[in-house]
Amino acid sequence: EIGDADLYYQMVQHLLGRGASRDVVDTSGRTPLGQYRSVVSSRNDYINAYNLGAVNAERGDTMEAWQPIHERMEQALMPDRGETDADRDAKGEQNHYSSEDEMDIDEDDFDEDDSDEEGD
């Protein structure tokens, strides 16, 4: 929740102060910045998939309210050597859905031959 955002930021600052590296890279090529962006993307996808934007807005938990928080976290997590390609890809995932987008599923996306049929 947005009310916990300062705690998240303080924890990041605490870990960095204790020697955590912004430059560590996982097997996907993501730094902590890329991991953060992936979490943001997943959160946004969840909100959009379950149409929770209006519910969150009633609590003041909107994309606009999160923007300064994201900027502060991005600044704190920016690797000393700069973001990786995977980090940039994760940022693109973040922007995949806007708060007003809906997931549109086209029936042509499903192939009947791929269905699980018993007895074959």
N, C-alpha and C positions, 0 to 999 in steps of 0.2 A: 504494500500500500504506500501511497505517497507520504503518509505520515511517518513512515520508517526510512525515508530517503536520507535524512541526515545521519541516521545510524549506519546505513550502508556506506556512506561516504566516509564517516569517521573510522569504520572498520578498514576500509581501503587505505586510508591515511596511516592507520596504526600498523597495518601489515607492511606497507612501504617503509615506514619509519623503523621497523624491525628488520629490514633488509630484504624484503620480497622484491623480486626483480620484475620490472615492466618489460624486459627484453626476452624473457624465457619464451620459447616457441614450442607448441605441442606438435603432435604428428600430423595435424592438419595444416600446420603453418601459422596457426593463430597465436597471438600473444594474449595476455590478460585483456587487452583492449578488444581484440576480436571475440574473445569469450563473452565479455560483457555485451557486445553488440549482438551476439547470437541469442543471449538471454532476452534482451530487449525485443528482438525479432519474434522469438517464441511467445513472449508475453503479448505482443501486439496481435499475433496470429490467433492466439487463444481468445482474446477480447473480441476480435472480429468474427471468429468462427461461431462463438456463442452469443453474438450480438449484445455484448455487455457494455458498449460505449455509453448508453443512456444511464445505466445503473451506476457506472463509475462517475459519470458527470455529476450526478446528484450529490456525490461525496467530494466533489472537487478534484477527482482523479481523472484528469483529461490529458490528452497528448500535449496540449499547450502548457499545462501545469508541469509536466515532466520535462519539457524542453530545457529549461535552465539547469535542471538536475543532470540530464544527460550531458550537457555541455561541460559541466563541472567534473563529472566522472570521466568523460573522454579526455579532458585536460590532465586529470590526475593519472590516468592509465596510459597515456601516450608513450610508447617506447622511446627510449633515448635515441635509438637508431631509426626511428620513424616506423610508421605502420607497415605491415607486410601486405602482400597481395591478398592473402587470406583474410586479413583484417579489413581490407577495402571491400572484399566480397561480402563479408558479414555486415558491413555498413549498407551495402546494396540490399541485403535481405531485410534490414531494418526498415528501409523505405519502400518495401514491396507493397504493403497495404497502407493506405491512409485511414484515418479514423472514419471516413465515410464510405470506404470501399466495402463491398460484399464479395464473398467468394462465389463465383459463378461456375457451376458445374454443367458442362455440356454432355448430353447423352452420347455423343459421338466419341467422347473420351474413353468410353468403356467398350471393350471388345467381348462379345458374347463367348467367343472361343476360349477366353482366358478364365471363365468362371469355373469354380470348383464343382464338378459334377461327379456324383458317386456312381459306381457301377460301370465305369469305362475300363 
